[in-house]
Amino acid sequence: MVRPEVLPLVPYEPGRPVEEVRRELGLERVFKLASNENPWGPPERVIKALLSADLVEALRMYPDGAARALRERIAERLGLTADWIALGNGSDELIHFIGLVFLRPGDEVVVGHPSFVRYYASAQLNGAKLVKVPLKDYRLDLPSMAEAITERTKLVFIANPNNPTGTMVTADEVEEFMRKVPRDVVVVFDEAYCSFVDDPDFPDTLPYVKEGERPVIVLRTFSKDYGLAGLRVGYGVMPPEIREYVDKVREPFNVNSLAQLAALTALEDEGYVEWVRRRNAEGKQYLYRELRRLGLSYVPTQANFMLVDVWRPAREVFEALLRRGVIVRPADSFGYPTHIRVT
């Protein structure tokens, strides 16, 4: 009765909700460091725009299904037109759409492992074979990923920076990889955490999309840098012909009116993302110092989270911290049994 592709799927498990932990453990203060969220929230002007919005109209009426104003604003910032931009209820919805558009049973999807689990779910749901290429020194191994491509490969997902490790691949590595990829393979660069990168060798992938010589998609989100995770707005930059296919599988009104308003308003604050990046860099250096002082090793990160080796089963540390009101992500499910991921 149930599709065989659905049977092995596992529901996504987010970090424990703050209110649930507070209620369950009787704690007054709980700090959530499990889901890579922005601790500073959205720009102040976004809060003001939402508070002054006509909520009755926003709630009783369907939103602009095409999100024209938001797509045009994003495109303008990137030197494109709106037909190059697709919107999703978070960038993970766009990953789902991409799978629906391109994958058939028997196709292959090349991914680094471990990486963002939604790539795996998209492949499995559409009956495609996952080709998992192990990371090398916590980084995506692009040469090995290129070697893993076969005549059945349809998609390659590259999370840069990678989740859960926070590491990145460089511009030279991406250029070499792209030279090896057949022109009929769709390459998806998932750059959800790109705004936190402070390494000058981070690649600019948009030219690969704009040149139009091969199918390339770049995914980004408002959840991390703009602090809009609760409203769910992600976008994909892709050739117009691919966006048209994505529109065919997109649910109507998938980005609500308040989310569109918040994202549009956030884009008006030119300096906010850089401010967040600097604050994140300061926090990262603080954690590096304190972890070294404690004798713990960690994976240097280009994101707003890091992997920490706690030298004991990750679940034990997770439970101990939880009892103290600190929620982290045990990384055993990613294949790192003694690591935790900390925002």
N, C-alpha and C positions, 0 to 999 in steps of 0.2 A: 504493500500500500504506500509506504513512504519511499521516496526516491533513494536509491542506494548511495548517491553522492552526499545526501544529507546525514546518513547514519553515523559516519565517523566524525562529523563536525563537533567541536566543543564550543559551548557559549563563551564569549569573551568575558574574562573576569577582570573588571577594573579594580583599582584600589578601594579598600573599605571606606564607605562614606563616613564623614566626620560625625554626623549626628548619631549614626548607628553605634559607633564606638563610644561616643560620650554617654549614650543611654545604657549600653550594655555593660560598661565598666564603671559607671558612676563617676566619670571624670568631668571636671569643669573646663579644662583646656585640652584640646587635641590638635596636633599639628600633622597635617597630611603632606607627606613627602614621597608619595607613591606613584603619582600619575603625571608627573612632568608639567604641572600647571604653573601659571604665572602668579607668583605670590603678591604682586602689586596690582593685579587686576587691570581693567581697561583704562584708557586715558580718561581724565576727569570730564572732558567734553562729551564723551560717550554716555557717561552717567547722566549728565544734564540733558542730553538729547532724549534719552529714554524716559526720564522723569517728566519732561515737557511734552512728550508725544501724546497724541489723541489715542488713548488706550482702547476706548470703545471701538473706534474705527479700525484700529490695528487688529483687534480681536474678533470683530464680527465679520470682517471682510477677508476674502482670500488675498494673499499677497500677489505682487506682480510675478507671475509664474516664470517669466523670462529674466527677471531681475536686471532689467536693461540698464538702469542707472549705475548699479554696482559693477556690472560687467564692463560698462564703458569706462568707469573710473579706474578700474584695475588695468584695463587695456591701455589707457592713456599713460599711466605710470610706466608701462613696459614698452611703449612705442609701438603699440599694436592697435587693432580695431576689435570691437566686442565679439566678432565672430571667431576669434581665437581663444575665447575664455569660456570655460564651463564651470558651473557652480555646483557644490554638493553640500549636503547636510553634514559638514565635516569632510576632510579629504578622504577619510576611510570610505565614505559613500561613493566617491569617485573611483576608488580602487574596485569597488563592487561593480560599478558601471563598466569599467574597462574590461573586467572579466566577462561580463555579459555580452559585450560587443565583439570581443575577439576570440574567445575560447570555445572549443568544441571538445567532446570526448576524444582522448588520444593525443591532443596537443600537449606540448611541454612548456613549463614555466620555470625559468632559471632564477633562483633567489640565493642570496647569501644566507648562511645559517650559523647562529640565530639572527633573525631580523624581525621586522614588524609582522605580527601573526596574521594580519588581515590579508597579506599577500597569499598566505597558505590557504586561508578560507576561500578566497576568490577562486583559486585554482581548483580546489577540491569540489566546490559547489558546482563547477562547470565541467566536471569529469576530466580535467586535465591532470597530467602527471607533474608532480613537483620534483624538480631537480635541485636538491639542496647542496650548495657548495660551502664547505666549512670555512669559517673565518680564519685568518692567519694573523696571529698576534692581535686578536680582537678587532681586526679590520677586514672589510670586504676584500676578498682576493680576486680582483678583477681579471688578471690573466687566467686564473683557473675557471672563472665564470665564463670567459670567452671560449675556453676550450670545451666547456660543457654544452655549448650550443650545438644543436644538430639540425637536420632538415625538418624535424618535427617541432622545433622551438618556435613559439608564437610570441611570448612575452619575456622580458627581463625586467625585474624590479631592482632598483638601486636606491636604498635609503641612505641619504647623505646629508647630515651625519646619520650614522646607523643607530637604530633603536633595537636592542637595549644597551649597546656598548658606548655610544657617544662619540665614536671615532669617525673620521672622514677619509675619503679618497681625494687625491689631488687632481688639479687640472691636467697635468701631464699623464697621470694614470687613466683618467677618463678619455683623453684624446687617443691614447694608444688602444684602449678598449674599443672605442667607436670605430677605429680603423679596421678592427677585426670582425665586427658584427655584420652579418648579412643585412642587406638593405630591406629585406622583407620582414625583419624581426622588429617588433615594437619595443622600444626602450623607454621605461618609465623611471624618471628621477623623482624620488619622493624627498622633498626638501622642507619638511615640516619644521625642522630645527635650524634652518640655514641662517636665521637672523642672529643666532647666538655665536656664530663662528667668528673667531678672531685670527685665524690662520690665513695669511695672504695667498696661499696656494689653493684655496677653495675654488672649484671650477665655476665658471659662468656657463650654465647649460642652456640658457635661452637661445643663443645663436644656433644650436643644433635644431631647435624647434623652428626658428624663423627661416633657416635656409631651405627647409622643405625637401631635402634630398632623401630623407628617410623618416619613418614614423617615430617621432619622439614626443613624449609628454612630460611636462614638469608639473608636479603637484606641490601646492603650498597651502597654508592654513592661517586663519586669524586666531586660532585657539591659543597658541603659545606666546608669540611676541606681543600681540594686542590683548591678551587676557580675556578672550571671548569663548572659552571652551564650553561654557554652559549654553551658548546660543547656537553653536554648531554651524560654522561657515568655513568651507574650504574651497579652493579653486584650482582648476587645471588649465595650464597653457598648452594648447595643442593646435595642429593644423585645422582649419575650418571644416574640412571634409570629415575629420574624425569627430569634431565637436557635434556635427550634425547627427552622426550615429549615436553618440552619447545622449543627445537630446531625445532620441527615439526610445531609449530604455529608462530615461530619467522619470521619476515620479512627478506628477504635476505639483506645483507649489512646494517643492522640497526645501526651499529656504524661506523661513517665515518673515513676516514684515518687520518685526523688531530686530531680527538678526541682520536683515538688509540695512536697516537704519543704523544699527551699531557699527557695522563694517564700513559703511560709507562715511560715517562721522569719524571713525578711527583713522581712516586714510587722510583726513584733513590735518592730523597732528604729525607733521613731518619729523619732529625730533623724538617722538616717544619711543620708537623701536630702538634707536641708538642709545637712549637713556636706559632702557631695559637691558640692552646688551652690556653696557658698562657696569650696571649694578650686578648683573649675573656674573660678569668676569671677576668683580670684587669678591662676591660670595664664593666663587670657585676657588680663588686663591686662598681664601680663609679656610675652606674645607681641606685643601691640599696640606696647608700647614698643620692643622689640627690632626688630620689623619696620620701624617708623618710623626707627629709628637706621640700619638697613641701606638705607633709601631704597626699600623695597618697599611696594606698596599691598596692601590686603586688604579683604575684605567684613566689616564689623562683624557679629558673630554672636550669636545667642541660643541656640546649641547648644553641644556639647562639641567642635566642630570648626570650622574656618574655611577659606575660600578665599583663597589668596595668589597675587597676580600676580607671577611671577618674571621677566617681561620677556624670556623666551626659550622655546623649545619645552619644554612640560612634561615630555615623555619624556626629554629630555636631563638635566633636573634630577633627575627620578626615578631615572635610572640612576646619576648621580653620587652622590646621597645613598645609594642602595642599596649602592654599593661601600664606603661609610663606615659601613654598618650601620644606616642609618635608612630605614625603609619608609614612604613617603607614597603618596598616591593621585594620579596624574596626572589632571587634569580635562578632558583633551582629549576623552574619550569622552562628556562631558556638554556639549560645545560650547564649552569654554573652553580653547583650545589653549596658552595661556601661563600657566595657573593650576594649582596643586596644592592638594589638600585635605589639611589637617593636623589630626589629632586634638589 
